[in-house]
Each structure stands twice: as structure tokens, then as C-alpha cells.
Amino acid sequence: MTTIDLRNPSRRLFLRTGAAAGGGLLLSFNLPGLASAAEAGTLSAYVRIAPDGVVTIASKVPEVGQGIKTSLPMIIAEELDADWSAVRIEQAIADTKVYGRQVAGGSQATTLEFDAMRRVGATGRALLIAAAAARWGVPAAELVTEPGFVVHKASGRKLAYGDLAQAAAGLTAPDPASLTLKDPKAFRIVGKAHPQFDNAAIVTGKPLFGIDVRVPGMLYATFLKAPVFGAKVAQVDLAPAKAVKGVRDAFVVDGGTALNGLLGGVAVVADTWWAARRGRNALKVTWADHPTRAQSSAGFAAKAAELAQQPPHRTLRADGDVAAGLKGAAKVVKASYFYPFIAHAPLEPQNCTAHFKDGKVEIWAPTQNPEPGRRLVAAALGIAEGDITIHLTRGGGGFGRRLANDYMVEAAWIAKTAGAPVKLLWTREDDTQHDFYRPAGFHNFTAGLDAKGELVAWRDHFVTFGEGETFAPSANMNATQFPCRAVANYALDVSVMPLGVPTGPLRAPGNNAFGFVIQGFVDELAQAAGQDPVEFRRRMLGEPRLLGEPGQGDSFHTGRMRGVLDLVAEKSGWGRKTAKGVGLGVSCHYSHLGYVAVVMEVEVAAGKVKVRKAWAAVDCGRQIVNPSGAEQQVQGSILDAIGSTLGQQITIENGAAVQSNFGNYHLLRLADAPEVEVHFKLSDNRPTGLGEPALPPAPAALVNAIFAATGKRIRSLPVGDQLTRA
């Protein structure tokens, strides 16, 4: 499949012009060799300018609450010099032949699309100027734009974009790479706070989400899977389900063995979802035995403790001589840390609507990553990928869960079997007990300090999940995590144990846990060195320099981290005296190209933790596209981290998840959410995303604050009732 790389100047982006329905200008992507002339005529529009001046911009990336549906069109509208009040936004269909990468994950959309979206808008502006120049018979160089108009300053004439759109549609688009982009100092839209485009529809209950989809003749479905991951149906009596009023059918789906694909289970299809659920509840199913049944959280912990005492299975990185560094250290510090499986818990459960007809499938799904879903459905149903249409609906939260598309292939299979359009809707229990969990992990640290309190050696024996040299999904660790390359003697060892529990990326994958363990242990080293935690981190960071190779995703600039660390210390009043039972904790972490430092102030009374306030300092490059959305992403990340740190865990017993709903999987309540004060530190670096990098430092800031308030170290999450135990 050919894709469009809009970031690579050597791959020239062409914008095909044409007339929109009803007149006006339509801009579509085209790339040499991508499509024949006939195929090119079907390419979806990216920008439409109607005769009445309304500008409609398609947002290519799935929207799951990160605000990208608003911010990417803002970038286009800025260079187009559109009147933002005349802009309308619609979600693009899933089509990589037209739009290239369409993934909501990794906080990459802003980084990857910023320059390309600017060129799209600039091309539209150039076409409108060319149309005005032709009409007035003046050189294009004499013309400028202001929001929604082309202006000839010498004569005082101006023309609205709507009046020029049809003429512009007949012109050939210039090479976007040849155009001069705006000076950021002249930005009118980018860098200004704007509410999310969908806000009004959300608060008034307009249908936007996957759960809202309705199509003619649609039935409703539930899908019951075994509590033990991957187990198949051994025996089932379908008659009680079929006897429920409103149930149209109930049938066994044999499924496969891949945990991220179509698994075995029982589908119930009905006129209403409530009837489908009642039919499902009436089922009497015996599940086949499965090897995963022998696994448990207690068993994992026991095995991890055993492996920690043995030589590691392998070493991912070794710099210097850690053994010699530890032997010569004035003080050696050891600590073991643990974090549990956790669930994504989006407020909108997994769902998908599918219609199979004449060998083709039409799908409506709140997916973060539609193309793997397309491949799953094609393989499961035995049809061509080109015969699958995927409409992207807004997702009611994703956090990485909707990068998997198991619910999509389930809906498509059920729709084909049912012979009618079907909306599959999971229950909350389904969503909690059949997630792709953030993997649990066990870290065993040993570090050496010299007589001056300088870090001279660091070793982490990481016990995680996998077999041989293959990690379970999202259970690996980047070998260059800080303090790699900042300490001469560094080693990351790893041991693995088998896992039958489905795992996958969760907001700030890997880093959401590594920030906790690394920055928690760094705080212990500061204490052992007799140094202030902020000052100890400053000394660890050292002189401003790049650790790693320029342009590499794991490179780390100590000066940028020092900048946010100093800023958050200033804004939080670090070093001030606090009342008894109140403490300040600090942490800083780099992930997804963003540098974030967090300070939290907590109060501990009678073993209960209350986060009083949090401060965050963020360096995500030279441009904040939408300050309102950016601030909300940082705040949301930190609140998400507070909730998971204090009370979230998935425990496994007999191969199944114990927790099932919000009654025993606790989300942060509004009453417990503190104020989060956010400060941005601009730097001369490319703009980066903000959906994830603020989460990783937050758990450590919280537990470090607990230590400052109580003197008790928290090395195992969630915090739960640890402070009330003797």
C-alpha cells in the first residue's frame, strides 16, 4: 500500500484542485504514482471553500479527546488565512491512500503533521491569490490576504474567498514546497486558545461517538467471551437466550488464538441492546480449559522475586563497569519497585457498527488506528482490504486501548453472520475484564554514590513478561532510559516470565511506569546523598548537552530537562516550609519528545492521601498550537496519573481479571482532583504532542511528596491503604 509521507521534502506533496459540489474550491491530496487519473477523481477533499465563504476542513487523525480534530485544522486555517468563525471541521474517512498515516497514538500527530498542514493551507491561499490576480489583472505579488479575503492594498479592492473559490478551482496548484510560509509572529489562529470544535455538540448530546451510530435496519449485539483470556466455548445451551423477547439470534463464534484478533465466544443479536444483554445473561456456557488459567498476580510476584535473585536472562545495555563502580562507591543504595497491571477504562466502552453486504463491509468505529482493523476484518472475513470502508467516529477516551481493533473484527463477523447491520456494544465489565492491560513490572535497583554524593553507578534488573528474547506486548523497556549516558557505569538487565494476559500500550506506553520507578529511586538517592531532591537532579543532569544521536527519538537534552525542572521549582515555591503532614515531591521525565517536570503537594492524615495541588512545567518545542487544548492535555495526564497511582490495579486470579467495574476499579473522583497549574517553556525545537509526556513524571512526584510528608517510601503501586498498615 502506498502512503504519503508529508514530512519528507523529497516526497513532493501535490494538491489537486477541483470544483466542489455546488461550486467553490476543493483541494485534494495527490501524489505521483499514487493513483490513475480516474482514481484521482475520487480522492476525498481536504479543504472545501464554498461560494458563501464557509471553509470545511477534514481532520485526518482520529479524535479521542486529545483535541487533534481542532488543532490540525487550525494549522491549515492559519496558513490559508481563513476566518476561523467561518471554518467547519469534519472527520475524515479512514483512507491512507489519501491521508497517509491516520493514528491517534504516541503523541505524534503534531510532530508529524505540523509542516505538512501548513503547506496545505498555504497552497489554498496561493490559489485564491492567483484567482484574484487574474480577475483584477494585477501581479499576484501585489496582493495580500486577511481573514477570508484577498486584498489589493494599492487600490483598496478586496474579494471574499467565497467569490474566488470557483475560479481558484480551475487553477493548477503550485508545488507546496515552493511556497513561503507565514512568520509565526503573524499567526492569528495558531497559538491562540480555541475550544474544541465538538464542544457544543458534546454538551448538548449530539451524536458524535461510536456509541451514537444508527443506520437503517440496524440490530444490536453483545459478545460473551471466556473470563480466561483466549478460552473457547466447550458447550453452550443457546435456547434460553433465543427465548428472550426481542432476540433475533444467538450463535457460537469459534474464533482464533490471537488475543488481539477474533476470539471464541457467543454472540447474541437482538432488536435492542437491552434485549441482547438479557439474552446473553440467559446463556449457559461451559468454557474449555486453557493454560492461562494457572496464572495469577500472586504467582507472577513470586516468580519475579525468584528471578530477581538469579543472574539476569540478558543485558540490554552495559556502559562502563558497574561492578567496579559499585565496589568503589562510598555508599550503595538498593530498592525494589513494582507497578501492577492497569486498565485503560475509557468512559465509552468498546463498540463498533458494521454492515456486510454484497461481499463488502462498511464500518463505523471509534478506533485510534483503523488500518490494522481493516487488515483484521479482511483476513477474518476473507475479503479484500479495498472492500472495507471505515468511518472514524469520535472516541469517548482511548488512552491506547483503541489502538487494538478486536471489537471491530467482532462486529464485522457478527454482522456477516446475522445478515443485517449490527451495532456491537461491550458492557463495562467486558471493557474492564477484556482489556489490553498496561503490563505489570518489577525493578530491582542498585546504585552507588561517591563521597561527594555523586552518582557513579546504576543497575536495574528489570523483571517483566515474555519468552526468550521476545517481550510480551508493551512489556519491554528502552535501554536508553535516563540516567543512561548521564552516568559512566550503567546497566539494564532483564529477565522474563511467560504471560497469557493480553497487554498493550497505555497512555505514555512504558514511560507511565518507568517514570515512577526511576524518579522514585532517584529521590531515594538524593536522600542517601543528603541533598535536596531538585538539586540532586540538577547535578545528575549536569551541563546542557545532548545524550544520544541528533534526531533520534531516544536522544535526551539535559539542558531542556534542566529548564523545566528549574521552572517548576520556581512556580511551586520549592524549598518552602510546609505544615506537619504536608510534603512536596518532584519528578521529571522525558518521553514522546516532550520534557516535563512535576511538583505535587500532598497532605497525609490518618493514612489518607490528599493531593492539594500540582504544578507542571513543559517543553514541547517552539509552538503551542492550541494553548487551551495543550493545558487540558497536561492537566488530564496528571489527573489520570493521580488516579492510577492512588487506587488502580488489575489483579489476575485463575487466569482472569478480578476487577470488573468502577466499584472495584477506582477512577479519580472530581472531589479528589486537585488544581493543576501548567507552565510552558518554549524552546527552539520542532513542535511535539502533549497527550502523553506529562503523565510519566506525575506518579513519582506524588509518592515522593508522600515521603516528604510522612517519611514512608512507596515502592509499590497503587498506594491504596499502605499508609495505614503497621
C-alpha positions in Angstrom: 0.0 0.0 0.0 1.4 3.4 -0.9 1.3 6.0 1.8 2.0 9.8 1.8 4.9 11.0 3.8 4.2 14.7 4.2 7.3 15.3 6.4 9.8 14.3 3.8 10.5 17.2 1.3 11.8 14.7 -1.2 8.3 13.2 -1.5 6.6 16.1 -3.2 3.0 16.6 -2.0 0.7 17.7 -4.7 -2.7 19.3 -4.0 -5.2 18.6 -6.7 -7.7 21.3 -7.4 -11.2 21.0 -8.5 -14.7 22.3 -8.1 -16.7 21.3 -5.1 -20.3 20.3 -5.4 -22.4 23.4 -5.8 -19.3 25.4 -6.9 -16.3 26.5 -4.9 -12.8 25.2 -4.4 -11.9 21.7 -3.5 -8.3 20.7 -2.5 -7.4 17.0 -2.5 -4.1 15.2 -1.9 -2.4 13.6 -4.9 1.0 12.0 -5.2 2.7 11.0 -8.4 2.3 7.3 -9.0 -0.3 7.0 -6.2 -3.4 6.8 -8.4 -4.5 6.8 -12.0 -6.3 9.9 -13.3 -9.7 8.1 -12.8 -8.8 7.1 -9.3 -7.6 10.6 -8.5 -11.0 12.0 -9.2 -12.4 10.1 -6.2 -9.8 11.4 -3.7 -11.6 12.9 -0.7 -11.3 16.6 -0.2 -9.0 18.1 2.4 -10.3 21.6 2.1 -13.5 22.9 0.6 -14.3 26.5 0.2 -18.0 27.1 -0.7 -19.3 30.2 -2.6 -20.8 31.5 0.7 -17.2 31.6 2.2 -17.7 28.6 4.5 -14.4 26.7 4.7 -14.7 23.0 5.6 -11.5 21.2 6.7 -11.2 17.5 7.1 -9.3 16.4 10.1 -7.3 13.2 9.2 -6.4 11.9 12.7 -8.9 10.0 14.9 -10.2 12.1 17.7 -10.3 10.5 21.2 -10.3 13.6 23.3 -6.8 14.8 22.6 -8.1 17.8 20.6 -6.4 16.9 17.3 -9.7 17.3 15.4 -9.4 21.0 16.2 -5.7 21.7 16.2 -4.8 20.2 12.8 -7.4 22.3 11.0 -6.2 25.3 13.0 -2.8 24.9 11.3 -4.4 24.6 7.9 -6.7 27.6 8.5 -3.7 29.7 9.7 -1.8 29.4 6.5 -5.0 29.6 4.4 -5.7 32.9 6.3 -9.2 31.8 6.8 -11.7 33.5 9.1 -11.9 30.9 11.9 -15.5 31.8 12.6 -16.3 30.6 9.0 -14.4 27.3 9.4 -16.3 24.0 9.8 -14.5 20.7 10.7 -15.4 17.2 9.7 -13.7 13.9 10.5 -12.0 12.4 7.5 -12.8 8.8 6.5 -10.1 6.2 7.1 -8.0 6.1 3.9 -4.2 6.0 3.9 -4.1 6.3 0.2 -5.4 9.8 0.6 -4.3 10.9 4.0 -1.3 8.8 4.8 -0.8 7.9 8.5 -4.1 8.1 10.5 -3.2 7.1 14.0 -4.1 8.6 17.4 -1.2 7.4 19.4 2.3 8.2 20.6 1.6 12.0 20.7 3.0 12.1 17.2 0.3 13.9 15.1 1.5 17.5 15.8 5.2 16.5 15.3 4.5 14.6 12.0 1.8 16.9 10.5 2.7 20.4 11.5 4.7 21.4 8.5 2.6 19.4 6.0 -0.7 21.0 7.3 0.9 24.5 6.9 1.8 23.7 3.3 -1.8 22.6 2.6 -3.2 25.9 3.9 -0.5 27.9 2.1 -1.4 26.2 -1.2 -5.0 27.1 -0.9 -4.1 30.7 -0.1 -1.8 30.9 -3.1 -4.6 29.6 -5.4 -7.0 32.2 -4.1 -4.5 35.0 -4.6 -3.8 33.7 -8.2 -7.6 33.8 -8.9 -7.8 37.4 -7.6 -4.8 38.5 -9.6 -6.3 37.1 -12.8 -9.6 38.8 -12.2 -8.0 42.2 -11.4 -5.2 41.9 -14.0 -2.5 42.7 -11.4 0.6 40.8 -10.3 0.0 38.2 -7.6 2.9 39.8 -5.7 0.8 42.9 -5.1 -1.9 41.0 -3.2 -2.1 40.0 0.4 -4.8 38.3 2.4 -6.7 39.0 5.6 -9.1 36.5 7.2 -11.4 35.4 4.5 -10.4 38.0 1.9 -7.8 38.7 -0.8 -6.8 42.4 -0.7 -5.1 44.7 -3.3 -3.8 47.4 -1.0 -2.8 49.8 -3.8 -6.4 50.1 -5.0 -8.2 49.2 -1.8 -10.1 46.4 -3.5 -10.9 43.1 -1.8 -12.6 39.9 -2.7 -14.0 37.3 -0.4 -12.7 33.8 -0.5 -16.2 32.5 -1.5 -16.3 34.8 -4.5 -12.9 33.5 -5.7 -13.3 29.8 -4.9 -14.8 28.7 -8.1 -12.2 30.5 -10.2 -9.4 29.1 -8.0 -10.8 25.6 -8.6 -9.8 25.8 -12.2 -6.2 26.6 -11.5 -3.3 24.2 -11.1 -1.9 24.0 -7.6 1.7 25.1 -7.1 4.2 22.9 -5.5 3.6 23.4 -1.8 7.4 23.2 -1.1 7.9 26.3 -3.2 5.6 28.5 -1.1 6.7 30.9 1.7 5.0 30.1 4.9 3.9 32.7 7.5 6.2 34.1 10.0 4.9 32.7 13.3 4.8 36.2 14.7 1.9 36.8 12.2 -0.2 33.9 13.4 -3.8 34.8 14.1 -5.2 31.3 14.8 -2.3 29.1 15.9 -1.1 29.9 19.3 -4.4 31.3 20.4 -6.8 29.4 22.7 -9.8 27.8 20.9 -12.4 25.5 22.3 -12.6 22.1 20.8 -14.8 22.2 17.7 -17.1 19.5 19.0 -17.7 21.0 22.4 -21.2 22.4 21.7 -22.3 19.1 20.2 -20.9 17.1 23.2 -22.6 19.2 25.9 -25.9 19.1 24.0 -25.8 15.4 23.4 -25.5 15.4 19.6 -24.5 12.1 18.1 -20.7 12.1 17.7 -19.4 8.9 19.3 -19.3 5.4 18.1 -21.9 4.5 20.7 -24.3 7.0 19.0 -24.2 5.5 15.5 -27.5 4.5 14.0 -28.0 3.0 10.5 -31.2 1.8 8.8 -32.2 -1.7 9.7 -29.6 -1.9 12.5 -29.7 -4.7 15.1 -27.8 -4.8 18.4 -25.3 -7.3 19.6 -23.4 -8.5 22.7 -20.5 -10.8 22.6 -19.7 -13.1 25.6 -16.1 -14.2 25.9 -14.5 -16.5 28.5 -13.2 -15.0 31.7 -9.9 -16.8 31.0 -8.2 -15.0 28.1 -8.4 -17.0 24.9 -10.5 -19.9 26.2 -13.1 -21.3 23.7 -16.6 -22.5 24.1 -16.8 -26.1 25.2 -20.6 -26.4 25.4 -23.5 -23.9 25.4 -27.3 -24.0 25.5 -28.5 -21.2 23.2 -32.2 -21.9 23.7 -32.6 -19.7 26.8 -31.1 -16.7 25.0 -33.2 -17.2 21.9 -36.3 -17.4 24.0 -35.8 -13.8 25.3 -38.2 -11.3 23.7 -36.5 -9.3 21.0 -33.6 -11.7 20.5 -33.2 -12.5 16.8 -30.4 -15.0 17.0 -27.6 -16.4 19.2 -24.6 -18.3 17.9 -21.1 -19.5 18.7 -18.1 -17.8 17.2 -15.2 -20.2 17.2 -12.6 -17.6 16.7 -8.8 -18.0 16.8 -6.0 -17.8 19.3 -4.5 -14.3 18.8 -5.5 -12.2 21.7 -5.7 -9.1 19.6 -8.0 -10.7 17.0 -11.3 -12.6 16.8 -11.5 -14.8 19.9 -14.1 -17.5 20.6 -17.4 -16.6 22.3 -21.1 -16.4 21.9 -22.9 -13.6 20.1 -26.5 -12.5 20.8 -28.3 -10.3 18.3 -31.5 -8.5 19.1 -33.8 -5.6 18.3 -32.4 -3.6 21.2 -29.2 -3.7 23.2 -31.1 -4.4 26.4 -32.7 -7.5 24.8 -29.3 -8.6 23.6 -27.9 -8.2 27.1 -30.8 -10.1 28.7 -30.3 -12.9 26.1 -26.6 -13.0 26.9 -27.3 -13.2 30.6 -29.6 -16.2 30.0 -26.8 -18.2 28.3 -25.4 -21.3 30.0 -21.8 -21.7 28.8 -19.1 -24.1 29.7 -15.7 -22.9 28.8 -12.9 -25.1 27.6 -9.8 -25.3 29.8 -6.9 -23.0 28.9 -3.3 -22.9 30.0 -3.7 -19.2 31.2 -6.0 -20.5 34.0 -2.9 -21.3 36.0 -1.6 -17.7 36.0 -2.2 -15.2 38.8 -0.8 -11.9 40.1 0.5 -13.7 43.2 2.2 -16.3 41.0 3.8 -13.5 38.9 5.1 -11.8 42.1 6.6 -15.0 43.5 8.3 -15.8 40.2 9.6 -12.2 39.9 11.1 -12.4 43.4 12.8 -15.7 42.4 14.2 -14.2 39.2 15.5 -11.1 40.9 17.8 -13.3 43.0 19.2 -15.1 39.9 21.5 -13.9 37.2 19.5 -11.9 34.6 18.5 -13.6 31.4 20.2 -11.0 29.4 21.6 -7.5 29.4 20.0 -4.8 27.3 22.8 -2.2 27.8 26.0 -2.0 29.7 28.2 1.1 29.9 31.4 1.3 31.8 32.0 -1.2 34.6 29.0 -1.2 37.0 30.6 -3.8 39.3 33.7 -1.7 39.8 31.7 1.4 40.2 29.6 -0.2 43.0 32.7 -1.7 44.6 34.4 1.7 44.8 31.3 3.7 45.9 31.2 5.3 49.3 27.5 4.3 49.6 25.4 1.7 47.8 21.6 2.0 47.7 19.3 -0.8 46.8 15.5 -0.8 46.3 12.9 -2.9 44.5 9.8 -1.3 42.9 6.6 -2.8 41.5 3.7 -1.5 39.4 0.6 -3.5 38.6 -1.5 -4.3 35.5 -3.9 -1.4 34.9 -6.8 -1.0 32.6 -7.5 1.9 30.2 -11.0 2.4 31.4 -12.3 4.8 28.8 -15.8 6.1 29.7 -17.2 4.9 26.3 -17.0 1.1 26.3 -15.7 -0.6 23.1 -18.2 -0.6 20.3 -18.5 -0.9 16.6 -21.2 -0.8 14.0 -20.8 -2.9 10.9 -22.8 -3.8 7.7 -21.8 -6.6 5.5 -23.4 -6.6 2.1 -22.5 -8.0 -1.3 -19.1 -9.0 -0.2 -18.2 -5.6 1.2 -18.2 -4.2 4.7 -19.0 -0.7 6.0 -17.8 0.1 9.5 -18.3 2.9 12.0 -15.8 2.7 14.8 -14.1 4.9 17.4 -10.7 3.4 16.6 -7.4 5.0 17.2 -5.7 3.0 14.5 -8.0 2.0 11.7 -5.7 0.3 9.2 -4.8 -2.8 11.4 -8.5 -3.1 12.0 -9.1 -3.2 8.2 -6.5 -5.9 7.9 -8.1 -7.9 10.7 -11.5 -7.7 9.2 -10.2 -8.6 5.7 -8.4 -11.7 7.0 -11.3 -12.9 9.2 -14.0 -12.4 6.5 -11.8 -13.4 3.6 -12.4 -10.2 1.6 -10.1 -7.6 0.1 -9.0 -4.7 2.2 -10.3 -2.4 -0.5 -13.8 -3.7 0.1 -13.8 -2.3 3.6 -15.0 1.3 4.3 -14.2 2.6 7.8 -15.9 5.7 9.1 -14.0 7.3 12.0 -16.3 8.3 14.9 -15.2 10.3 17.9 -13.9 8.1 20.7 -15.0 8.6 24.3 -11.5 8.2 25.5 -8.9 5.9 24.2 -5.6 6.1 26.1 -4.2 3.4 23.8 -7.0 0.9 24.2 -8.5 1.7 20.8 -5.2 1.1 19.1 -6.4 -2.5 19.2 -9.4 -3.4 17.0 -10.8 -6.6 18.4 -14.2 -5.0 18.8 -14.1 -4.1 15.1 -13.5 -7.6 13.8 -16.1 -9.0 16.3 -18.7 -6.6 14.9 -17.9 -7.4 11.3 -18.1 -11.1 11.9 -21.4 -10.9 13.8 -22.9 -8.6 11.1 -21.9 -11.1 8.3 -23.4 -14.0 10.3 -26.6 -12.0 11.2 -27.2 -10.8 7.7 -28.0 -7.3 8.9 -26.3 -4.1 10.1 -25.2 -4.7 13.7 -24.0 -2.5 16.4 -21.8 -4.4 18.9 -21.6 -2.7 22.3 -19.5 -4.1 25.1 -20.6 -3.9 28.7 -18.5 -2.1 31.3 -17.5 -5.5 32.6 -16.4 -6.6 29.2 -14.3 -3.5 28.9 -12.6 -3.9 32.2 -12.0 -7.7 32.0 -11.0 -7.9 28.4 -8.6 -5.1 28.0 -5.1 -5.0 26.7 -3.6 -4.0 30.1 -0.6 -1.9 30.9 1.8 -4.7 31.9 2.9 -5.1 35.5 6.7 -4.8 36.1 9.3 -5.4 38.8 12.5 -3.3 39.0 15.4 -4.1 41.2 17.8 -1.2 41.5 21.3 -0.9 42.8 23.2 2.4 42.7 26.5 3.7 44.0 27.3 7.2 45.3 30.8 8.6 45.8 31.9 10.6 48.9 30.5 13.8 47.4 27.1 12.3 46.8 27.7 12.0 43.0 26.0 9.1 41.2 28.8 6.8 39.9 27.0 3.5 39.1 23.4 2.4 38.3 22.0 -1.0 37.6 18.4 -2.1 37.1 17.4 -5.7 37.0 14.1 -5.5 35.2 11.8 -8.5 35.6 9.0 -8.4 33.1 7.0 -10.7 30.7 7.9 -12.5 27.6 9.6 -15.7 26.3 13.3 -15.9 25.2 14.2 -12.6 23.7 10.6 -11.7 22.8 8.8 -9.3 25.2 5.1 -9.5 25.8 3.3 -6.6 24.1 4.4 -3.3 25.7 6.4 -5.1 28.4 9.8 -4.1 27.0 12.0 -1.2 28.2 14.0 1.2 26.2 17.7 0.6 27.0 18.5 4.3 26.9 16.1 5.4 29.6 17.7 8.2 31.7 20.1 8.1 33.6 21.6 6.1 30.7 24.5 8.1 29.2 24.4 10.5 32.2 26.3 8.1 34.5 29.5 6.4 33.4 28.7 3.0 34.8 25.2 1.9 33.7 23.5 -1.4 33.1 20.0 -2.5 32.3 19.5 -6.2 32.8 16.3 -8.1 32.1 14.6 -11.4 33.0 11.2 -12.5 31.6 8.4 -14.9 32.6 5.5 -16.2 30.4 2.3 -14.3 30.2 -1.1 -15.3 28.9 -2.8 -12.0 29.9 -3.4 -9.5 27.0 -1.2 -6.4 27.3 -0.7 -3.3 25.2 0.1 0.4 25.1 -1.5 2.7 27.7 -1.1 6.4 27.7 2.7 7.1 27.5 3.4 3.4 27.0 6.1 2.1 29.2 7.1 5.5 30.4 3.9 5.7 32.5 5.6 3.1 34.7 9.3 3.9 34.2 8.8 7.5 35.3 7.5 6.2 38.6 10.3 3.7 39.3 13.2 5.7 38.0 12.3 9.0 39.6 11.2 7.3 42.8 14.6 5.7 43.1 16.4 9.0 42.2 14.6 10.5 45.2 16.0 7.8 47.4 19.5 8.5 46.1 19.0 12.2 46.8 18.1 11.3 50.4 21.1 9.0 50.7 23.4 11.7 49.3 21.9 14.2 51.8 20.9 16.5 49.0 17.8 18.4 48.1 15.8 16.4 45.5 15.8 19.2 43.0 19.5 20.0 43.4 20.4 16.3 43.2 18.6 16.1 39.8 20.3 19.2 38.6 23.7 17.6 39.4 22.6 14.4 37.6 21.7 16.3 34.5 25.0 18.2 34.5 25.9 20.6 31.7 23.5 21.2 28.9 24.2 18.6 26.2 22.5 16.0 24.0 22.7 12.5 25.2 22.4 10.3 22.2 22.4 10.9 18.4 20.7 14.1 17.0 17.3 13.4 15.5 16.9 10.1 17.3 13.7 9.6 19.3 15.5 8.5 22.4 18.0 11.4 22.4 17.8 13.4 25.6 18.9 17.0 26.1 19.9 17.7 29.6 19.5 21.5 29.2 15.9 21.2 28.2 15.1 19.0 31.2 17.0 21.4 33.5 14.9 24.2 32.1 11.6 22.6 33.1 13.0 21.4 36.4 14.0 24.9 37.3 10.7 26.4 36.1 8.6 24.0 38.1 10.7 24.6 41.2 10.2 28.3 40.8 6.5 28.2 40.2 5.8 25.7 43.1 7.9 27.6 45.6 10.2 24.6 46.0 12.1 24.6 49.3 9.4 26.4 51.3 8.4 25.1 54.7 5.2 23.1 54.9 2.9 22.1 57.7 3.2 18.8 59.5 1.8 16.0 57.4 2.3 18.1 54.2 5.0 17.4 51.7 6.3 18.5 48.3 7.6 15.9 45.8 9.3 16.5 42.5 9.9 14.4 39.4 11.0 15.0 35.8 10.8 12.7 32.8 11.4 12.7 29.0 9.0 10.8 26.7 7.4 11.3 23.3 9.8 14.2 22.5 8.5 16.2 25.5 10.3 17.3 28.6 8.1 17.6 31.7 8.8 18.3 35.4 6.1 18.0 38.0 5.8 19.0 41.7 3.0 17.9 43.9 1.9 19.0 47.3 0.2 16.3 49.3 -1.4 16.1 52.8 -1.4 12.8 54.6 -3.8 12.5 57.6 -4.9 9.2 59.2 -3.3 7.3 56.4 -5.3 9.1 53.7 -3.6 11.0 50.9 -5.0 14.2 49.6 -3.2 15.9 46.7 -3.6 19.6 47.4 -2.0 21.0 44.2 0.2 20.0 41.3 2.5 22.1 39.1 3.8 21.1 35.7 6.5 22.7 33.5 6.5 21.5 29.9 8.9 21.9 27.0 7.3 20.7 23.8 9.1 22.8 21.3 8.7 26.2 19.7 4.9 26.3 19.1 1.9 25.6 21.2 -0.9 25.1 18.5 -3.9 25.5 20.8 -3.0 26.7 24.3 -6.4 25.7 25.7 -6.1 22.2 24.4 -2.5 21.9 25.4 -3.2 22.9 29.0 -6.1 20.5 29.2 -3.9 17.6 28.0 -1.3 18.3 30.6 -3.9 18.6 33.3 -5.7 15.5 32.2 -2.5 13.5 32.1 -1.6 14.4 35.6 -5.1 13.7 37.0 -5.0 10.4 35.1 -1.7 9.6 36.8 -3.0 10.6 40.3 -6.0 8.2 39.9 -3.9 5.3 38.8 -1.2 5.9 41.4 -3.6 6.1 44.3 -6.0 3.3 43.6 -5.9 1.4 40.3 -4.8 -2.1 39.7 -5.9 -5.2 37.8 -5.2 -8.4 39.6 -5.3 -11.8 38.0 -6.7 -14.9 39.7 -7.1 -18.2 37.9 -6.2 -16.6 34.6 -8.9 -13.9 34.8 -9.2 -10.3 35.8 -10.7 -9.8 39.2 -11.8 -6.2 38.8 -15.0 -5.7 36.8 -16.4 -2.2 37.1 -15.8 1.2 38.7 -16.9 -0.2 42.0 -13.6 -2.1 42.3 -11.5 -0.3 39.7 -11.4 3.2 41.1 -11.2 6.3 38.8 -10.3 9.6 40.3 -13.4 11.4 41.5 -13.9 15.1 40.9 -13.9 15.8 44.6 -10.4 14.4 44.8 -8.9 16.2 41.8 -6.5 19.0 42.7 -5.8 22.2 40.9 -3.1 21.6 38.2 -1.1 24.7 37.3 0.6 24.4 33.9 3.6 26.4 32.6 5.0 26.0 29.1 8.7 26.7 28.3 9.1 27.3 24.6 12.4 26.2 23.0 13.7 26.3 19.5 12.7 22.8 18.7 10.1 21.2 16.5 6.5 21.2 18.0 5.6 18.0 19.7 2.5 16.3 21.0 1.0 16.7 24.5 -1.4 13.8 25.0 1.2 11.7 26.9 4.5 13.2 28.1 3.0 14.9 31.2 1.8 11.6 32.7 5.1 9.7 33.4 6.7 12.2 36.0 3.4 12.5 37.9 3.3 9.2 39.9 6.8 9.7 41.2 6.1 13.3 42.2 3.1 12.0 44.2 4.9 9.2 46.0 8.0 11.5 46.6 5.6 14.0 48.2 4.2 11.3 50.4 7.7 10.5 51.6 8.3 14.2 52.3 5.1 14.3 54.4 5.5 11.0 56.2 9.0 9.6 55.8 7.5 6.5 54.3 8.7 5.3 50.9 6.1 3.9 48.5 7.7 1.5 46.1 4.7 -0.5 45.1 1.6 0.8 43.4 -1.2 1.5 43.9 -0.7 3.5 47.1 -4.1 2.2 48.4 -4.0 1.6 52.1 -0.2 1.2 52.5 0.0 4.2 54.8 -2.5 2.7 57.3 -0.6 -0.6 57.7 1.7 -1.1 60.6 
